């Protein structure tokens, strides 16, 4: 998939654990793990908004588009 999730990088930079972020944004650790691993097929704007608010970042800090090789 050409969308890369860089949430683990942002969490490391902010020295925040996944468990802590999940509690702050009120989602399960399992769902956050799916998102972090890039296995999620979609993300709600409300979840993205909560993540950005909690981490003081922009969506582009978390998500990156990389063109697939042909």
Order of alpha helices (4+ residues) and beta strands (2+ residues): beta-alpha-alpha-alpha-alpha-alpha-beta
